[in-house]
Amino acid sequence: MDAAGQAIEAADLLRQTARFGTEEKRVPGTVAHCVVARTASGFNSDQSRRRTRRKVVLEAVVYIDARKCSVIETRAAQRTCIQLEAERAYQCEPRAGIGAKANDIAGIGRNLRLEQHDFEHLVAGATWKRRWVIIDSGKYMEKQSAQPGPGIALDFCGLEFSSPIVLLSGCVGFGEEYTRVAGFSNRDAGAVVLKGTTLQARTGNAPHRIYETPMGMLNAIGLQNPGARHVVERILPQLDFTETRFIANVSGSTIDEYVEVTRLFDDSPIDAIEINISCPNVKEGGVQFGNYPDMSARVVAACRKATSKPLITKLSPNQTDIVENARRCIEAGSNALAVINTVMGMAIDTLRQEAVLGNVQGGLSGPAIKPIALLKVFQVYQVAAPHGVPIIGQGGIVNARDAIEFILAGATAIGIGTGLFYDPMLLPKINAGLVEYLQSAGCSSLRELVGRANPASRASKARALGPG
């Protein structure tokens, strides 16, 4: 299509937006500003992470502020690839206008999946760059290069995280579960860890699977998942790999299964792979890989040979020596460590006089395990720091202060899971709290705070400076 044709199509798109009026309870003051640009092949970023490219036939710039939501209705152009880009630095206060059921607004949600969060819920001082993309299948993707606040972006195993927050496996499904909640956005997280995946589909444990406890919850889901091939072939293509980083969680009952699942994810757009070594080894009588350093190292070494992607090993607190296990996993090729997984526990129904969970035992998470997790991060950092291996600190984090404690103990990133069950809007609050703490501490980045409360941090700095 030549420039004249692009201009005609752009004008047509603008005319279509005129029929969406405020009297119909749609997006208030909808105005579209369209600027036709040169055609281009493919998307402008993350080319190496996409295996297919589609031709962009129209590029438009859309400016958005707190009072004027500038949107282009794209139904008439779903068979083309339209790239809409908006850049603006601003601070928005929460205000009414879009409402909780954003997917029903003027039909726009069915194409762009706009949410109230997209316009109203931003961290103070944040700079956002949005790119709305409609590909020829009519699916929405959004490229957004976000800095939720100065200094909290980080490099994690060579991956750029816009925030230190990592959404933990099993708590957000396969990346889409919380996006159904108005106001929630994966963009507020630096990365999302997908649900634990095995080679074959699993139905999980018998009910009950979840039980709330004082300051926490027990879960015994049992790795219910549709199988690795289904995830790679059906689920990953539905994810927007430009909104955040997505990390696969690999589980298995044998080393061979771990390797095969890792290979499948290696040949996918996934950004990194987390190894869940808390699974039972059926060939060894059901003992957990993660409870024994030798077995943990064997799993990591085998997976290391199956992928060039960053490997994150998720360590169990239910073992005798987590520090030795961490050391062995690092030597076997783990690029990062996730500390910790859930703590084993149970609950009993006193009326029925039997275990509440169908599996009898389950994993305890939530604020109740925070002191345990914090100590484990503190201990593991002492062996990880000399190797430059980053830690995702996780276990009971429900606010910015919790997150800061984990960072001071030695965590580079912090994992949020059960905390989302308490407050789905937790992520931007933590991001804002981290920014505020950095400013009050006179620091320019979170990197300056990692391990500051840990003697191992001072020792590592001393070694880096050398003698004298």
Phi, psi and omega in degrees: 000132180279177184298322180296317178297321178297319181296319179297315181294322179297317179297322179297319178297320179296320180296325182296328182289339183296336184279000179260101185253160181290335180294343178263016179059040177256192183302121185294135175061040184294118178225133181248130176248115187243130177237119181281134179237180179294151174287156181213156178260132177077179177268159189281348183220164177054037181300323185292342183267355180246131183268347177232147178232146178233151184284132175272119184257349179207136177235132182227149177252128182237124180261135185232132169225185188292339184255342186226112179266105184267111187228146173250124174287129192247009185302318185290349186239023184292341180275357176250174178250114183247134180243116180248129186232136178228135176231129177195136174258121183200169176232122183250141171265146177302131179211155180288158176158317184254324173085168188288326183264067186296333184292350181257003185280110171054020181075355183293321181300329182290344178248319183254346182054045180293145178230161179304323181302326186300336185243337192248329193253085181239148177290143181304131177079007183285151174244125184238139173239119183248142174227116179266129185233126172247119180267174190292348175274356180086004180275148182266138169221151180230127172262122182221115177264104189243143169240090184304343176180155182298129172091353183261354172289152183206164173259123180235107181054039179083359179257135178277121175254129178284344179212154177284356183285130174240123177281128194275152182301138178089348183257344182229025179059227177255038173096349184251347192301311183278348178292348175284346181271121180301129180101339179275144177212134174297342181294341178282353179251147176287331180201157176234125177266123182287166181300147179307130187235132176250174183294311178257157178297146177229143179270347178087187184279163174290153177289162357283151183248337183228140178213125180282137179237168176302120179062033178174195178204150174259139174224144176217064184293318178087031175058039174298125180195160184275003181097150188298318182296320178297318180298314182293317186274330187249321187271312182303320179298342180273348182274149175265100183284003177261348182276331178196182175269139178244131183242130177278147175248114185262128178231161181187165178255352176218162178296322179301321179293318176304315183295315182295318178295320178299318179299319180297318179285334177297326179265053181208171180284001184304144186277324182204170182231126175259131180262118178269094184269019176266012180275151179284138177271105185294333180284345180248027176081015177093003178292150183278135178306316188288352181272353183229119184306319181298315181290322177300314181296323179295319178295313181297316181298320180292318179291327180299324179287342185266354182207153173256359179284159177301135178253129177243123180261125181269114187269141179271140174278351185270056182214165185287316186222091182291331180292315178296321178297317178299316180300316181294322179293322177296315179296330181279351175120010178288132180274338181205168181229141173252119188229111012230173167277184183290159178263133184292140179197181179208170175220149182237133175277112185287338178284315179273346180057048178208167180297142180289314183281139178299332179269004183071299180254156179210181181263127179272130177226176179102182185306334182300330184262003183303313179301324178293312182297319181297317178296317180297320176297315179304316182288315183293327180301329182294334176261336182278323184303315180299336180264358182068027181268120182284158181238136166266109180275129186209147179134092174086014181281122181229001178201175184295324180297317176302315181300318181295321177301316180294322179294316178296330179285337178140001180279136175275322177234164181231139183262136178241130180221275181301331179304329179292333179291330176283319185210101180297342180265023187291325190299307180297332178293317179293316178303314180295321179295323177294318178299315181298319180294319178302315181295318181291331180273355180070030181253150180264343180206158178295334180305327180293339184263345185299118177075011184299331179271006185247126179304332180296332179293316179294322179295320180295319179295322179296319178294324180293324181284335179082180182294148177088000000 
